[in-house]
Each structure stands twice: as C-alpha cells, then as structure tokens.
Amino acid sequence: MARGHGLGIIIAVSVAVAGAGERTAVAGHDLVRTFEFVGFSVDASRFLLLVNDEQTGYFFSLRSFDNGKQVKSQYVENPQDIEKTKKEIMAKYNIVPSHVSSLKSPDGRFSLVGVQEGRRFKVLVLQGKKTAVLKTIDCEQGSTGVAQASLKNAHWTKDGRKVVLIVHKVLRDENGIDADEALPVLFLPSSLRFE
C-alpha cells in the first residue's frame, strides 16, 4: 500500500482498497466479517451496524459512539428477516438513517484518505493542499507479514461533528483476517494540526 509518496498515489490507493476487522478469530480460522452502517441514534450517542460474519452469520450490533464498544446485539436467524429486524431495532433504539456516507465531510470542505506506513494505518484529513492526521491504528502482524488496511467508507452525522470510519484489514495467515472495523471519531478540524 502507499506510503505517502504524493497526494495522487494516496488518493488512488485509498479509493482502490476497502475494509477492517475485529479480533475474535477462532484458532486456525480466518476472521471474515463485513459491516453495513445503518444509522446513528437521534442524539448520535450510538450507532447501528449490520454485521455479516462468515462463522456466526448476520447480526445487528448497537455500539456506543464514545468508545465504539457493542452495547447490544441481535442475531438474525433467517437472512430474509434482515429488513424486518432492522426496522424493529431502529424503532426500539431511535436509530435514524439521516447520516451522510462519504469520504468527504457533509459541507464538502474536507476529504478523508487512508495511508499505511508499516504497521500503522493513518486516516488523513485533506483540506486543499494541507493534510492532518485524524486517526492512527495499529495493524495486526502474523507470520506472513503485516495486515493491509484501507479506508472503506465514512459515515457522518449531518452536522459533520461525528464520523464512523469503516476500515478493512486483510492478513493472509493461519489465523487470517479479512474484516471490517468501525472507528467512531469526533471531527473537530480546529483541533487538527494541518501541515
């Protein structure tokens, strides 16, 4: 993946690659998991994901925005019931689908890109020719090397103050990873160091 050798390469690489994962793999098995962002709660204190896990199937994961941890989950026995279950959960927890899904901020002033530097994956904010680091995460390492990460998407509250980053990680190993990870971040441009 790109190591920051020019803005064009960064953008091309970040658009071309997708996803991220959670560390719950069963020994000797790959963790294969994708996320679909459903929406934020009315007060934006929580967000809802539809998770497709290769080993356990579909489930809804309600998470705290403050720490990203799951506060409730509900499995879907029959994939045909996903829409019905989604509506029930959204009503119960006041989840609204009024978010903005984009690698650009809702006001269009900022763009997000992902750049991997060794074991570190950085989500950068671009404003014109200036960049700032929004979030840095460590990538897992296995016997075959370091997991490759990419910024899959970003889901913003309409006011642009909160964003959930969906990062995808891939590690080809005995206990490999091919999974999404959801990272909630407060977006405060005035607190970022643009260079």
Residue pairs with C-beta under 8 A, 6 or more apart in sequence:
1 13
1 17
1 115
1 116
1 148
1 149
1 150
2 9
2 10
2 12
2 13
2 14
2 115
2 116
3 115
3 116
3 117
4 10
4 115
4 117
7 126
7 129
10 113
10 115
10 124
11 113
13 114
13 115
13 150
14 103
14 113
14 114
14 115
14 150
14 151
15 103
16 150
17 114
17 148
17 150
17 151
17 168
18 150
18 151
18 152
18 153
18 168
19 34
19 149
19 150
19 152
19 166
19 167
19 168
19 169
19 170
19 178
19 179
19 180
19 181
20 149
20 152
20 166
20 167
20 168
20 169
20 179
20 180
20 181
20 182
20 183
21 31
21 33
21 168
21 169
21 177
21 178
21 179
21 180
21 181
22 31
22 33
22 179
22 181
23 31
23 140
24 31
25 31
25 175
25 176
25 177
26 55
27 175
28 174
28 175
29 55
29 175
30 54
30 175
30 176
30 177
30 178
31 175
31 176
31 177
31 178
31 179
32 53
32 54
32 55
32 178
32 179
33 51
33 52
33 53
33 54
33 178
33 179
33 180
34 51
34 52
34 179
34 180
35 49
35 50
35 51
35 52
35 166
35 180
35 182
36 49
36 50
36 51
36 52
37 47
37 48
37 49
37 99
37 101
37 153
37 155
37 164
37 166
37 182
38 47
38 48
38 49
38 50
38 60
38 86
38 90
38 95
38 97
39 47
39 48
39 90
39 95
39 96
39 97
39 98
39 99
40 46
40 47
40 48
40 65
40 95
40 96
40 98
40 99
40 155
40 157
40 162
41 47
41 48
41 93
41 94
41 95
41 96
42 94
42 96
43 94
44 65
44 157
44 161
44 162
45 64
45 65
45 66
46 62
46 63
46 64
46 65
46 71
46 93
46 95
47 62
47 63
47 65
47 95
47 155
47 164
47 182
47 184
48 60
48 61
48 62
48 63
48 89
48 90
48 93
48 95
49 60
49 61
49 63
49 182
50 58
50 59
50 60
50 61
50 82
50 86
51 58
51 59
51 60
51 61
52 58
53 59
56 75
57 75
57 76
57 77
57 79
58 75
58 76
58 79
58 82
59 73
59 74
59 75
59 76
60 73
60 74
60 76
60 85
60 86
60 89
61 70
61 72
61 73
62 70
62 71
62 72
62 73
62 89
62 93
62 95
63 69
63 70
63 71
63 182
63 184
64 71
65 162
65 164
65 184
66 184
67 184
68 182
68 183
68 184
72 93
74 85
74 89
76 82
76 85
89 95
90 96
90 97
98 158
99 155
99 156
99 157
99 158
100 106
100 155
100 156
100 157
100 158
100 160
101 153
101 154
101 155
101 156
102 153
102 154
102 156
103 111
103 112
103 113
103 151
103 153
103 154
104 110
104 111
104 112
105 111
105 156
105 160
105 187
106 156
106 158
106 159
106 160
107 160
109 127
109 189
110 125
110 126
110 127
110 187
110 189
111 125
111 126
111 127
112 123
112 124
112 125
112 126
112 134
112 151
112 154
112 163
112 165
113 123
113 124
113 126
113 151
114 121
114 122
114 123
114 124
114 149
114 150
114 151
114 167
115 121
115 122
115 124
116 122
116 139
116 148
116 149
116 150
118 146
119 138
119 139
119 141
119 146
120 136
120 137
120 138
120 139
121 136
121 137
121 138
121 139
121 149
121 167
122 133
122 135
122 136
123 133
123 134
123 135
123 136
123 151
123 165
123 167
123 183
123 185
124 131
124 132
124 133
124 134
125 131
125 132
125 133
125 134
125 189
125 192
125 194
127 189
127 194
130 194
130 195
131 194
131 195
132 189
132 192
132 193
132 194
132 195
133 192
133 193
134 185
134 187
134 192
135 165
135 183
135 185
137 149
137 167
137 181
137 183
139 146
139 147
139 148
139 149
139 169
139 171
140 146
140 147
140 169
140 171
140 177
141 147
142 171
142 173
142 174
142 175
142 176
143 173
143 174
144 171
144 172
144 173
145 171
146 171
147 169
147 170
147 171
147 177
148 169
148 170
148 171
149 167
149 168
149 169
149 170
150 167
150 168
151 165
151 166
151 167
152 166
152 167
152 168
152 180
153 165
153 166
154 163
154 164
154 165
154 166
155 163
155 164
155 166
156 162
156 163
156 187
157 163
160 187
161 186
161 187
161 188
162 184
162 185
162 186
162 187
163 184
163 185
163 187
164 182
164 183
164 184
164 185
165 182
165 183
165 184
165 185
166 180
166 181
166 182
166 183
167 180
167 181
167 183
168 178
168 179
168 180
168 181
169 177
169 178
169 179
169 181
170 176
170 177
170 178
171 177
171 178
